[in-house]
Amino acid sequence: MTRILFSSSLKMLTRDRQALFWAIVFPLIFMGVFKLFSGDSSGTTRLIVSVDATSERGRVLVDALGQVGFLNVTLTPGLDEDSARLLVQDDEGDAALVVSPAAPTTPANAVLLMGIRDPIGRQVTSAAIASVVDRVNLSLAKAPVPISMSTRPVEEKTTSFFQFVAPGILGMGLMNFATISLASSLSRYREEGVLRRIRATPLSPSYFFMSVLGAHLVITVVQVAVLTLVAQMLGADLFRDVSGLWAPLIAVCGTIVFLNLGVVVAGRVRGRGAVEGAANAITLPMMFLSGSFFPVSALPEAMQRVVQVLPLTHMLNALRGVTIEGESILKQWPSLLVMLGWTVVSFVVARIAFRLEDA
């Protein structure tokens, strides 16, 4: 009896070919996404170095910095801190290391001016240069310490990693709920015969869908309220400027796109397991590629252009613009325009993809 039950269960599972397909393809997509964020794909940091390269201390420092793979070193002697800061502000470099002139027997003071905006890149660059300075000090083996380094931001307003990732977590949570939950609900309604019964009643299908979408939007509003409140309590400071008050509206508008995608998945894929797999295959790669947890600048240049098409990318750009950067809602018009385009197109595709007549 146990063998027969096992055989029957196995046959039922293997007959769901779409579920089997996504069971194989989904892990491959996931591995591909992480490969794109591997160290080999990292971009370069343009570092301006002002030091007396004729001295032993300066020569050793420049040589050591040049050996760091992701640093593109430009030697510009004779800069003071203010002039180096202006070069970084004018985008002549991403960071500047200014080493003050000093006698060989006295310590030299070095200031690292960081113009990198994303917190991950800033921390990685700062740690790498500090490590190089430590190695140079050891190689010179002199006392007192040959180079003493401090780090300062080019702009006073900096962003912590949590402040960067908090809007990403908000966008990720809304996208996953809207797409996966709605697709699963519609698939369940189809399997349980709810859609057939709705079709047999005088109730207009549009009212049915409006009620389902409305219920999901209510939960979305609750999600936004809870997640932003918790993020604020944990120090994300999403409302440091009054422009941050636009964040909930941006989040809700972006969610409409993902609700439409959920309808498309439910309309084109059959079987609840296959529907959930297909929805995950859409949301999870987008979650990483759109910069929920890592800056998009960490991707290869060609992939950076590709991800600019994704709706979550522009949702997160707008969210971070009004919260982290303190920019006005009007300055987010490029991202809002792309989101509007996605809303219209996804709605049209959803209307075509899902019909009660097919239930």
Sequence and secondary structure as in RCSB ss.txt:
>XXXX:A:sequence
MTRILFSSSLKMLTRDRQALFWAIVFPLIFMGVFKLFSGDSSGTTRLIVSVDATSERGRVLVDALGQVGFLNVTL
TPGLDEDSARLLVQDDEGDAALVVSPAAPTTPANAVLLMGIRDPIGRQVTSAAIASVVDRVNLSLAKAPVPISMS
TRPVEEKTTSFFQFVAPGILGMGLMNFATISLASSLSRYREEGVLRRIRATPLSPSYFFMSVLGAHLVITVVQVA
VLTLVAQMLGADLFRDVSGLWAPLIAVCGTIVFLNLGVVVAGRVRGRGAVEGAANAITLPMMFLSGSFFPVSALP
EAMQRVVQVLPLTHMLNALRGVTIEGESILKQWPSLLVMLGWTVVSFVVARIAFRLEDA
>XXXX:A:secstr
 HHHHHHHHHHHHHH HHHHHHHHHHHHHHHHHHHHTSGGG   EEEEEES TTSHHHHHHHHHHHTSTTEEEEE
 TT  HHHHHHHHHTTS SEEEEE    TTS EEEEEEE   SHHHHHHHHHHHHHHHHHHHHHHT SS SEEEE
EEESSS    HHHHHHHHHHHHHHHHIIIIIHHHHHHHHHHTTHHHHHHTSSS HHHHHHHHHHHHHHHHHHHHH
HHHHHHHHTT  TTSSGGGGGHHHHHHHHHHHHHHHHHHHHHH  SHHHHHHHHHHHHHHHHHHTTSSS GGGS 
HHHHHHHTTSHHHHHHHHHHHHHTS   GGGGHHHHHHHHHHHHHHHHHHHHH  GGG 
